[in-house]
Amino acid sequence: MYRCEACGNKTRFDVYDTVQRKRYEHADLGGEVTIDDEEIISRTVEKVVCRWCDRSDSVREVHEER
């Protein structure tokens, strides 16, 4: 979860990330592909931008207990 310290936003962000994944794709005879299983091997967040004020320098990751 993220929070923008500039404007207080806690709900709307653009997250730019790089993901390495392994997935099982199943194509039927008509060419439609479904993903039956997926495993995220690694994920790196490159940048997070606030949708309200368009800043990335003020966005912080927060760990709030519910």
TIVO-2410 file (N, C-alpha, C; in nm, 3 decimals):
# residues 66
REC num residu      c1      c2      c3 atome chaine
REC   1      M   0.084  -0.115   0.000     N      A
REC   1      M   0.000   0.000   0.000    CA      A
REC   1      M   0.090   0.124   0.000     C      A
REC   2      Y   0.041   0.228  -0.067     N      A
REC   2      Y   0.120   0.351  -0.080    CA      A
REC   2      Y   0.044   0.469  -0.021     C      A
REC   3      R   0.119   0.575   0.008     N      A
REC   3      R   0.061   0.701   0.054    CA      A
REC   3      R   0.146   0.814  -0.001     C      A
REC   4      C   0.079   0.916  -0.053     N      A
REC   4      C   0.149   1.035  -0.101    CA      A
REC   4      C   0.156   1.135   0.013     C      A
REC   5      E   0.277   1.169   0.053     N      A
REC   5      E   0.296   1.264   0.161    CA      A
REC   5      E   0.268   1.408   0.118     C      A
REC   6      A   0.263   1.434  -0.012     N      A
REC   6      A   0.237   1.570  -0.062    CA      A
REC   6      A   0.088   1.605  -0.053     C      A
REC   7      C   0.000   1.512  -0.094     N      A
REC   7      C  -0.143   1.545  -0.098    CA      A
REC   7      C  -0.229   1.455  -0.009     C      A
REC   8      G  -0.172   1.348   0.046     N      A
REC   8      G  -0.249   1.260   0.135    CA      A
REC   8      G  -0.318   1.144   0.067     C      A
REC   9      N  -0.304   1.132  -0.064     N      A
REC   9      N  -0.369   1.024  -0.138    CA      A
REC   9      N  -0.324   0.888  -0.086     C      A
REC  10      K  -0.422   0.796  -0.069     N      A
REC  10      K  -0.391   0.660  -0.027    CA      A
REC  10      K  -0.450   0.556  -0.122     C      A
REC  11      T  -0.515   0.599  -0.230     N      A
REC  11      T  -0.593   0.504  -0.310    CA      A
REC  11      T  -0.562   0.497  -0.458     C      A
REC  12      R  -0.497   0.596  -0.517     N      A
REC  12      R  -0.482   0.598  -0.662    CA      A
REC  12      R  -0.337   0.628  -0.702     C      A
REC  13      F  -0.273   0.528  -0.762     N      A
REC  13      F  -0.133   0.541  -0.802    CA      A
REC  13      F  -0.108   0.468  -0.933     C      A
REC  14      D  -0.014   0.517  -1.010     N      A
REC  14      D   0.039   0.446  -1.126    CA      A
REC  14      D   0.166   0.377  -1.078     C      A
REC  15      V   0.170   0.245  -1.089     N      A
REC  15      V   0.286   0.168  -1.043    CA      A
REC  15      V   0.358   0.113  -1.166     C      A
REC  16      Y   0.483   0.151  -1.180     N      A
REC  16      Y   0.568   0.103  -1.289    CA      A
REC  16      Y   0.656  -0.007  -1.231     C      A
REC  17      D   0.637  -0.129  -1.280     N      A
REC  17      D   0.713  -0.241  -1.226    CA      A
REC  17      D   0.759  -0.336  -1.335     C      A
REC  18      T   0.859  -0.415  -1.301     N      A
REC  18      T   0.910  -0.519  -1.389    CA      A
REC  18      T   0.885  -0.651  -1.319     C      A
REC  19      V   0.821  -0.744  -1.392     N      A
REC  19      V   0.782  -0.872  -1.333    CA      A
REC  19      V   0.839  -0.985  -1.417     C      A
REC  20      Q   0.897  -1.082  -1.349     N      A
REC  20      Q   0.937  -1.206  -1.415    CA      A
REC  20      Q   0.840  -1.313  -1.364     C      A
REC  21      R   0.774  -1.381  -1.457     N      A
REC  21      R   0.673  -1.479  -1.418    CA      A
REC  21      R   0.681  -1.605  -1.501     C      A
REC  22      K   0.630  -1.708  -1.444     N      A
REC  22      K   0.614  -1.835  -1.516    CA      A
REC  22      K   0.465  -1.863  -1.519     C      A
REC  23      R   0.411  -1.892  -1.638     N      A
REC  23      R   0.268  -1.922  -1.644    CA      A
REC  23      R   0.239  -2.032  -1.743     C      A
REC  24      Y   0.133  -2.102  -1.714     N      A
REC  24      Y   0.085  -2.209  -1.799    CA      A
REC  24      Y  -0.029  -2.153  -1.883     C      A
REC  25      E  -0.005  -2.143  -2.013     N      A
REC  25      E  -0.106  -2.093  -2.104    CA      A
REC  25      E  -0.169  -2.211  -2.179     C      A
REC  26      H  -0.299  -2.209  -2.187     N      A
REC  26      H  -0.371  -2.314  -2.257    CA      A
REC  26      H  -0.450  -2.252  -2.371     C      A
REC  27      A  -0.422  -2.296  -2.494     N      A
REC  27      A  -0.493  -2.246  -2.610    CA      A
REC  27      A  -0.590  -2.353  -2.658     C      A
REC  28      D  -0.717  -2.311  -2.681     N      A
REC  28      D  -0.812  -2.408  -2.734    CA      A
REC  28      D  -0.798  -2.414  -2.886     C      A
REC  29      L  -0.871  -2.500  -2.949     N      A
REC  29      L  -0.857  -2.518  -3.095    CA      A
REC  29      L  -0.902  -2.395  -3.173     C      A
REC  30      G  -0.979  -2.307  -3.111     N      A
REC  30      G  -1.020  -2.184  -3.177    CA      A
REC  30      G  -0.920  -2.071  -3.161     C      A
REC  31      G  -0.812  -2.095  -3.087     N      A
REC  31      G  -0.708  -1.996  -3.070    CA      A
REC  31      G  -0.722  -1.909  -2.946     C      A
REC  32      E  -0.827  -1.930  -2.867     N      A
REC  32      E  -0.843  -1.854  -2.743    CA      A
REC  32      E  -0.746  -1.906  -2.637     C      A
REC  33      V  -0.672  -1.815  -2.577     N      A
REC  33      V  -0.572  -1.852  -2.476    CA      A
REC  33      V  -0.625  -1.817  -2.338     C      A
REC  34      T  -0.615  -1.912  -2.247     N      A
REC  34      T  -0.644  -1.887  -2.106    CA      A
REC  34      T  -0.519  -1.920  -2.025     C      A
REC  35      I  -0.506  -1.851  -1.913     N      A
REC  35      I  -0.394  -1.877  -1.824    CA      A
REC  35      I  -0.447  -1.961  -1.709     C      A
REC  36      D  -0.396  -2.083  -1.700     N      A
REC  36      D  -0.444  -2.177  -1.599    CA      A
REC  36      D  -0.364  -2.169  -1.470     C      A
REC  37      D  -0.241  -2.123  -1.476     N      A
REC  37      D  -0.158  -2.115  -1.356    CA      A
REC  37      D  -0.051  -2.010  -1.380     C      A
REC  38      E  -0.020  -1.933  -1.275     N      A
REC  38      E   0.083  -1.830  -1.288    CA      A
REC  38      E   0.160  -1.819  -1.157     C      A
REC  39      E   0.291  -1.804  -1.169     N      A
REC  39      E   0.378  -1.789  -1.053    CA      A
REC  39      E   0.466  -1.667  -1.075     C      A
REC  40      I   0.463  -1.571  -0.982     N      A
REC  40      I   0.550  -1.454  -0.989    CA      A
REC  40      I   0.685  -1.495  -0.932     C      A
REC  41      I   0.788  -1.488  -1.014     N      A
REC  41      I   0.923  -1.526  -0.972    CA      A
REC  41      I   0.992  -1.408  -0.906     C      A
REC  42      S   0.980  -1.289  -0.965     N      A
REC  42      S   1.037  -1.169  -0.904    CA      A
REC  42      S   0.959  -1.047  -0.952     C      A
REC  43      R   0.959  -0.943  -0.869     N      A
REC  43      R   0.892  -0.818  -0.903    CA      A
REC  43      R   0.974  -0.703  -0.849     C      A
REC  44      T   1.004  -0.606  -0.935     N      A
REC  44      T   1.078  -0.487  -0.896    CA      A
REC  44      T   0.993  -0.365  -0.929     C      A
REC  45      V   0.962  -0.285  -0.829     N      A
REC  45      V   0.887  -0.161  -0.850    CA      A
REC  45      V   0.987  -0.052  -0.888     C      A
REC  46      E   0.971   0.002  -1.008     N      A
REC  46      E   1.063   0.104  -1.060    CA      A
REC  46      E   1.024   0.244  -1.012     C      A
REC  47      K   0.892   0.273  -1.015     N      A
REC  47      K   0.845   0.408  -0.980    CA      A
REC  47      K   0.696   0.399  -0.946     C      A
REC  48      V   0.652   0.482  -0.852     N      A
REC  48      V   0.511   0.494  -0.818    CA      A
REC  48      V   0.475   0.642  -0.826     C      A
REC  49      V   0.370   0.675  -0.903     N      A
REC  49      V   0.330   0.813  -0.926    CA      A
REC  49      V   0.189   0.833  -0.872     C      A
REC  50      C   0.170   0.939  -0.795     N      A
REC  50      C   0.039   0.973  -0.741    CA      A
REC  50      C  -0.053   1.020  -0.852     C      A
REC  51      R  -0.174   0.966  -0.858     N      A
REC  51      R  -0.271   1.008  -0.959    CA      A
REC  51      R  -0.334   1.142  -0.927     C      A
REC  52      W  -0.332   1.185  -0.801     N      A
REC  52      W  -0.394   1.311  -0.764    CA      A
REC  52      W  -0.304   1.430  -0.792     C      A
REC  53      C  -0.176   1.421  -0.754     N      A
REC  53      C  -0.087   1.538  -0.770    CA      A
REC  53      C   0.028   1.513  -0.868     C      A
REC  54      D   0.035   1.392  -0.924     N      A
REC  54      D   0.133   1.359  -1.028    CA      A
REC  54      D   0.278   1.365  -0.979     C      A
REC  55      R   0.299   1.337  -0.849     N      A
REC  55      R   0.435   1.337  -0.795    CA      A
REC  55      R   0.478   1.195  -0.765     C      A
REC  56      S   0.606   1.169  -0.783     N      A
REC  56      S   0.663   1.040  -0.745    CA      A
REC  56      S   0.762   1.052  -0.631     C      A
REC  57      D   0.810   1.174  -0.608     N      A
REC  57      D   0.910   1.195  -0.503    CA      A
REC  57      D   0.850   1.194  -0.362     C      A
REC  58      S   0.718   1.202  -0.350     N      A
REC  58      S   0.653   1.206  -0.219    CA      A
REC  58      S   0.578   1.078  -0.184     C      A
REC  59      V   0.580   0.980  -0.272     N      A
REC  59      V   0.506   0.856  -0.248    CA      A
REC  59      V   0.591   0.762  -0.164     C      A
REC  60      R   0.532   0.710  -0.059     N      A
REC  60      R   0.599   0.617   0.031    CA      A
REC  60      R   0.517   0.491   0.046     C      A
REC  61      E   0.583   0.380   0.060     N      A
REC  61      E   0.515   0.254   0.088    CA      A
REC  61      E   0.484   0.249   0.237     C      A
REC  62      V   0.361   0.215   0.271     N      A
REC  62      V   0.320   0.207   0.410    CA      A
REC  62      V   0.269   0.068   0.440     C      A
REC  63      H   0.287   0.027   0.564     N      A
REC  63      H   0.241  -0.103   0.610    CA      A
REC  63      H   0.147  -0.079   0.728     C      A
REC  64      E   0.019  -0.067   0.698     N      A
REC  64      E  -0.079  -0.041   0.802    CA      A
REC  64      E  -0.149  -0.171   0.840     C      A
REC  65      E  -0.168  -0.189   0.968     N      A
REC  65      E  -0.241  -0.306   1.015    CA      A
REC  65      E  -0.390  -0.276   1.008     C      A
REC  66      R  -0.466  -0.377   0.972     N      A
REC  66      R  -0.611  -0.359   0.960    CA      A
REC  66      R  -0.683  -0.419   1.075     C      A
***
